[in-house]
Amino acid sequence: MRLIITGPPAAGKGSIAPFLAKEYGILPISTGQMFREEIKKQTPLGLKLKVILDRGELVSDNLTNQMVEARLKKEDVKNGFLLDGYPRSINQAEFLDKFLAERNEKLDYVISLYLEEEIIIKRIVGRRICPKCGKLYNIYFTKPKFDEVCDLDGTALIKRSDDTEQIARQRIKIYEKQTAPLIEYYKQKGILISSYSGHKKVEDTFDLIKKQVIADDHNKI
Ligand code: ADP
Protein backbone atom coordinates (compact mmCIF):
# COMPACT_ATOMS: atom_id res chain seq x y z
CA MET A 1 0.00 0.00 0.00
CA ARG A 2 1.30 3.46 -0.94
CA LEU A 3 -0.46 6.24 0.91
CA ILE A 4 -0.25 9.98 1.37
CA ILE A 5 -1.78 11.82 4.29
CA THR A 6 -2.33 15.51 3.73
CA GLY A 7 -4.12 18.39 5.43
CA PRO A 8 -3.53 21.72 7.14
CA PRO A 9 -0.98 21.98 9.94
CA ALA A 10 -2.08 20.13 13.09
CA ALA A 11 -4.90 18.37 11.24
CA GLY A 12 -3.73 15.21 12.97
CA LYS A 13 -1.52 13.77 10.23
CA GLY A 14 1.23 12.80 12.64
CA SER A 15 -1.24 11.27 15.11
CA ILE A 16 -3.11 9.19 12.54
CA ALA A 17 0.02 8.08 10.67
CA PRO A 18 1.00 5.35 13.21
CA PHE A 19 -2.53 3.85 13.03
CA LEU A 20 -2.43 3.71 9.24
CA ALA A 21 1.13 2.40 9.24
CA LYS A 22 0.18 -0.42 11.60
CA GLU A 23 -3.04 -1.28 9.76
CA TYR A 24 -1.29 -1.63 6.40
CA GLY A 25 2.16 -2.72 7.58
CA ILE A 26 3.94 0.25 6.01
CA LEU A 27 6.53 2.76 7.21
CA PRO A 28 5.46 6.35 7.91
CA ILE A 29 7.77 8.98 6.41
CA SER A 30 7.38 12.56 7.60
CA THR A 31 9.30 15.26 5.74
CA GLY A 32 8.78 17.69 8.64
CA GLN A 33 10.33 15.11 10.96
CA MET A 34 13.25 14.56 8.57
CA PHE A 35 13.90 18.30 8.52
CA ARG A 36 13.70 18.55 12.31
CA GLU A 37 16.23 15.72 12.64
CA GLU A 38 18.62 17.58 10.34
CA ILE A 39 18.15 20.73 12.46
CA LYS A 40 18.88 18.77 15.65
CA LYS A 41 22.19 17.58 14.18
CA GLN A 42 23.12 21.26 13.63
CA THR A 43 24.58 20.59 10.20
CA PRO A 44 25.04 23.60 7.85
CA LEU A 45 21.90 22.44 6.04
CA GLY A 46 20.12 22.09 9.39
CA LEU A 47 20.89 25.69 10.30
CA LYS A 48 19.37 26.91 7.01
CA LEU A 49 16.34 24.71 7.51
CA LYS A 50 15.74 26.09 10.99
CA VAL A 51 15.33 29.62 9.63
CA ILE A 52 12.76 28.42 7.08
CA LEU A 53 10.77 26.28 9.53
CA ASP A 54 10.76 28.98 12.21
CA ARG A 55 9.18 31.38 9.72
CA GLY A 56 6.49 28.84 8.87
CA GLU A 57 7.62 28.84 5.25
CA LEU A 58 8.08 25.84 2.98
CA VAL A 59 11.44 24.30 2.20
CA SER A 60 12.24 24.50 -1.54
CA ASP A 61 10.66 21.89 -3.79
CA ASN A 62 14.07 20.93 -5.13
CA LEU A 63 15.62 20.11 -1.80
CA THR A 64 12.50 18.38 -0.51
CA ASN A 65 12.10 16.28 -3.66
CA GLN A 66 15.75 15.17 -3.55
CA MET A 67 15.45 14.16 0.07
CA VAL A 68 12.24 12.19 -0.50
CA GLU A 69 13.65 10.52 -3.59
CA ALA A 70 16.68 9.28 -1.64
CA ARG A 71 14.41 8.00 1.14
CA LEU A 72 12.00 6.20 -1.19
CA LYS A 73 14.86 4.38 -2.90
CA LYS A 74 15.64 2.51 0.30
CA GLU A 75 14.81 -1.16 0.63
CA ASP A 76 12.49 -0.78 3.65
CA VAL A 77 9.82 1.07 1.64
CA LYS A 78 9.92 -1.15 -1.44
CA ASN A 79 6.47 -2.55 -0.78
CA GLY A 80 4.78 0.49 0.59
CA PHE A 81 4.96 3.71 2.58
CA LEU A 82 2.89 6.42 4.14
CA LEU A 83 4.01 9.92 3.25
CA ASP A 84 3.10 12.50 5.89
CA GLY A 85 3.61 16.15 4.90
CA TYR A 86 4.72 15.37 1.34
CA PRO A 87 3.86 16.39 -1.32
CA ARG A 88 3.00 19.92 -0.28
CA SER A 89 2.81 21.54 -3.72
CA ILE A 90 1.71 20.57 -7.22
CA ASN A 91 5.37 20.58 -8.26
CA GLN A 92 6.19 18.00 -5.56
CA ALA A 93 3.13 15.89 -6.51
CA GLU A 94 4.23 15.82 -10.15
CA PHE A 95 7.75 14.88 -9.12
CA LEU A 96 6.42 11.99 -7.02
CA ASP A 97 4.16 10.77 -9.83
CA LYS A 98 7.10 10.72 -12.22
CA PHE A 99 9.36 8.97 -9.71
CA LEU A 100 6.76 6.25 -9.06
CA ALA A 101 5.85 5.84 -12.75
CA GLU A 102 9.50 5.20 -13.60
CA ARG A 103 9.44 2.32 -11.12
CA ASN A 104 6.07 1.01 -12.29
CA GLU A 105 4.54 1.94 -8.97
CA LYS A 106 1.54 4.03 -8.11
CA LEU A 107 -0.24 5.62 -5.18
CA ASP A 108 -3.22 3.78 -3.75
CA TYR A 109 -4.87 6.56 -1.75
CA VAL A 110 -4.42 10.15 -0.69
CA ILE A 111 -6.09 10.83 2.63
CA SER A 112 -7.02 14.46 3.00
CA LEU A 113 -7.93 15.76 6.46
CA TYR A 114 -9.97 18.90 7.11
CA LEU A 115 -11.13 20.81 10.20
CA GLU A 116 -12.00 24.30 11.45
CA GLU A 117 -9.23 26.94 11.60
CA GLU A 118 -9.88 27.76 15.27
CA ILE A 119 -9.38 24.14 16.30
CA ILE A 120 -6.15 24.10 14.28
CA ILE A 121 -4.86 27.12 16.21
CA LYS A 122 -5.64 25.56 19.61
CA ARG A 123 -4.05 22.30 18.57
CA ILE A 124 -0.89 24.08 17.48
CA VAL A 125 -0.53 26.46 20.40
CA GLY A 126 -1.30 23.68 22.91
CA ARG A 127 0.86 21.01 21.28
CA ARG A 128 3.64 19.45 23.38
CA ILE A 129 6.00 16.63 22.44
CA CYS A 130 8.10 14.23 24.45
CA PRO A 131 11.64 14.65 23.06
CA LYS A 132 12.51 11.15 24.19
CA CYS A 133 9.69 8.91 22.91
CA GLY A 134 7.90 11.28 20.52
CA LYS A 135 4.49 10.99 22.23
CA LEU A 136 2.24 13.96 21.45
CA TYR A 137 0.11 15.84 23.97
CA ASN A 138 -2.06 18.93 23.95
CA ILE A 139 -2.55 21.10 27.01
CA TYR A 140 -6.18 21.82 25.97
CA PHE A 141 -7.31 18.42 24.67
CA THR A 142 -5.00 15.60 25.74
CA LYS A 143 -3.13 16.75 28.82
CA PRO A 144 -0.37 14.67 30.37
CA LYS A 145 -1.17 13.32 33.86
CA PHE A 146 1.37 15.71 35.38
CA ASP A 147 1.98 19.20 34.00
CA GLU A 148 4.43 19.32 31.10
CA VAL A 149 5.86 15.82 31.78
CA CYS A 150 5.56 12.69 29.58
CA ASP A 151 3.25 9.97 31.03
CA LEU A 152 5.41 7.22 29.60
CA ASP A 153 8.94 8.18 30.61
CA GLY A 154 8.73 11.29 32.82
CA THR A 155 10.72 13.45 30.37
CA ALA A 156 9.96 17.20 30.35
CA LEU A 157 7.77 17.98 27.32
CA ILE A 158 8.86 20.50 24.71
CA LYS A 159 7.10 22.82 22.31
CA ARG A 160 8.10 23.03 18.65
CA SER A 161 9.61 26.45 17.92
CA ASP A 162 7.14 26.94 15.01
CA ASP A 163 4.10 26.21 17.20
CA THR A 164 3.07 29.80 17.94
CA GLU A 165 -0.22 31.44 16.93
CA GLN A 166 1.39 33.92 14.55
CA ILE A 167 3.39 31.26 12.72
CA ALA A 168 0.39 28.91 12.78
CA ARG A 169 -1.75 31.49 10.89
CA GLN A 170 1.10 31.93 8.42
CA ARG A 171 1.38 28.14 7.91
CA ILE A 172 -2.39 27.91 7.32
CA LYS A 173 -2.18 30.66 4.67
CA ILE A 174 0.68 28.85 2.91
CA TYR A 175 -1.25 25.59 3.15
CA GLU A 176 -4.30 27.13 1.45
CA LYS A 177 -2.20 28.60 -1.33
CA GLN A 178 0.35 25.89 -2.03
CA THR A 179 -0.96 22.59 -0.66
CA ALA A 180 -4.78 22.72 -0.83
CA PRO A 181 -4.72 22.57 -4.68
CA LEU A 182 -3.47 18.99 -4.27
CA ILE A 183 -6.97 17.97 -3.16
CA GLU A 184 -8.36 18.68 -6.63
CA TYR A 185 -5.25 17.16 -8.25
CA TYR A 186 -5.76 13.80 -6.53
CA LYS A 187 -9.56 13.95 -6.82
CA GLN A 188 -9.11 14.05 -10.59
CA LYS A 189 -7.01 10.91 -10.32
CA GLY A 190 -9.81 9.17 -8.39
CA ILE A 191 -7.69 8.30 -5.34
CA LEU A 192 -8.79 10.97 -2.85
CA ILE A 193 -10.31 10.09 0.51
CA SER A 194 -11.50 13.10 2.45
CA SER A 195 -12.10 12.97 6.18
CA TYR A 196 -13.09 15.43 8.89
CA SER A 197 -10.44 15.37 11.62
CA GLY A 198 -11.74 17.76 14.26
CA HIS A 199 -12.88 14.85 16.46
CA LYS A 200 -11.58 14.65 20.00
CA LYS A 201 -10.30 11.14 19.50
CA VAL A 202 -7.80 10.15 16.80
CA GLU A 203 -9.40 6.68 16.71
CA ASP A 204 -12.68 8.21 15.45
CA THR A 205 -10.95 9.83 12.48
CA PHE A 206 -9.05 6.65 11.78
CA ASP A 207 -12.27 4.57 11.80
CA LEU A 208 -13.86 6.93 9.28
CA ILE A 209 -10.84 6.68 6.99
CA LYS A 210 -10.77 2.89 7.22
CA LYS A 211 -14.46 2.62 6.34
CA GLN A 212 -13.92 4.74 3.23
CA VAL A 213 -10.93 2.67 2.12
CA ILE A 214 -12.92 -0.54 2.60
CA ALA A 215 -15.93 0.91 0.72
CA ASP A 216 -13.71 2.05 -2.14
CA ASP A 217 -11.86 -1.28 -2.37
CA HIS A 218 -15.25 -2.98 -2.48
CA ASN A 219 -16.34 -0.77 -5.39
CA LYS A 220 -13.20 -1.65 -7.30
CA ILE A 221 -13.84 -5.42 -7.07
P1 ADP B 1 2.80 20.63 10.20
O1 ADP B 1 1.97 19.57 9.58
O2 ADP B 1 2.40 20.91 11.59
O3 ADP B 1 2.94 21.85 9.33
P2 ADP B 1 5.29 19.26 9.51
O4 ADP B 1 6.09 18.52 10.50
O5 ADP B 1 4.61 18.46 8.46
O6 ADP B 1 4.28 20.13 10.37
O7 ADP B 1 6.23 20.35 8.78
C1 ADP B 1 6.96 21.30 9.50
C2 ADP B 1 7.64 22.26 8.53
O8 ADP B 1 8.59 21.53 7.72
C3 ADP B 1 6.73 22.96 7.54
O9 ADP B 1 6.12 24.12 8.08
C4 ADP B 1 7.72 23.28 6.41
O10 ADP B 1 8.53 24.39 6.74
C5 ADP B 1 8.62 22.06 6.39
N1 ADP B 1 8.14 21.01 5.44
C6 ADP B 1 7.67 19.78 5.78
N2 ADP B 1 7.32 19.07 4.68
C7 ADP B 1 7.58 19.86 3.62
C8 ADP B 1 7.42 19.72 2.21
N3 ADP B 1 6.91 18.60 1.67
N4 ADP B 1 7.81 20.75 1.42
C9 ADP B 1 8.31 21.89 1.94
N5 ADP B 1 8.47 22.11 3.25
C10 ADP B 1 8.12 21.12 4.10
Residues whose N, C-alpha, C, O or C-beta is under 5 A from the ligand:
A	BS01	ADP	P8 P9 A10 T31 G32 Q33 F35 I52 L53 G56 E57 L58 V59 T64 G85 Y86 P87 R88
